[in-house]
Amino acid sequence: MSNFPDFDAELDTSGLYCPEPIMLMHNQVRDMQDGSILKVIATDPATTRDIPKFCSFLGHELLIQHEDDDRYLYFIRLS
């Protein structure tokens, strides 16, 4: 996993389904500074649609979207 960027906070939403991962992300980003990187771990396939929309709507940069079997990783730079 060394090809993934360093991150400032990690949010593990494994086992949760829409809309819970996005609701938890909203809460997490409130406590973070602009420019910080959030790593999100998810198991809900809907996050492949919802997290890019979340980033686009709020102006955050989706750095990496990675799928590994039934696990999804996202690295998001907050703005």
URVENRA-V230499 format. One record per pair of residues at least 24 apart in sequence whose ideal C-beta (glycine too) atoms are under 10 Angstrom apart, sorted by the first residue. I is the first residue (numbers start at 1). J is the second residue. D is the distance in whole Angstrom. If there is no record, write none. Layout:
i=(I:I)
j=(J:J)
d=(D:D)
This chain:
i=(1:1:1:3:3:4:4:4:4:4:4:4:5:5:5:5:5:5:6:6:6:7:7:7:7:7:7:7:7:7:8:8:8:8:8:8:8:8:8:9:9:9:9:9:9:9:10:10:10:10:10:11:11:11:11:11:11:11:12:12:12:12:12:13:13:13:13:13:13:13:13:13:14:14:14:14:14:14:14:15:15:15:16:16:16:16:17:17:17:17:17:17:18:18:18:18:18:18:18:19:19:19:20:21:21:21:21:21:21:21:22:22:22:22:22:22:25:25:25:25:25:25:25:25:26:26:28:28:29:29:29:29:29:32:32:33:34:34:34:34:34:35:35:35:35:36:36:36:36:37:37:37:37:37:37:37:38:38:38:38:38:38:39:39:39:39:39:39:40:40:40:40:40:40:41:41:41:41:42:42:42:42:42:42:43:43:43:43:44:44:45:45:46:47:47:48:48:51:52:55)
j=(66:68:73:64:66:37:39:63:64:66:73:75:37:39:63:64:75:77:37:39:75:36:37:38:39:40:63:75:76:77:32:33:35:36:37:38:39:77:78:36:37:38:39:40:76:78:37:38:39:40:41:38:39:40:41:42:74:76:39:40:41:42:43:40:41:42:43:44:47:51:72:74:41:42:43:44:70:71:72:42:43:44:42:43:44:47:42:43:44:45:46:47:42:44:45:46:47:49:50:44:46:50:44:46:47:50:51:54:72:74:46:47:50:51:53:54:50:51:54:55:58:60:74:76:54:58:76:78:54:58:60:76:78:76:78:78:59:60:77:78:79:61:77:78:79:76:77:78:79:61:63:64:75:76:77:78:63:74:75:76:77:78:63:64:73:74:75:76:65:72:73:74:75:76:71:72:73:74:67:70:71:72:73:74:69:70:71:72:70:72:70:72:72:72:74:72:74:76:76:79)
d=(9:10:9:9:9:10:8:9:6:8:7:6:6:9:6:7:6:9:7:9:9:8:4:7:4:9:9:6:9:10:7:8:9:4:5:7:9:10:9:7:8:5:7:9:10:10:10:8:5:8:7:6:7:5:7:9:9:10:9:8:5:8:10:7:7:5:8:7:8:10:9:10:6:7:5:9:10:7:10:9:6:9:8:8:7:9:10:9:5:9:7:9:10:6:9:4:8:9:6:10:9:8:8:8:5:7:8:9:9:10:9:8:5:7:9:6:9:7:6:9:9:9:9:8:8:9:10:10:9:8:7:8:6:10:6:7:10:9:9:6:6:10:7:7:7:9:7:5:10:9:7:10:6:7:5:8:10:8:7:5:8:6:10:9:7:7:6:8:10:8:7:4:8:7:7:7:6:8:10:10:7:5:8:7:10:6:6:7:10:8:8:8:10:5:7:6:9:8:10:9)
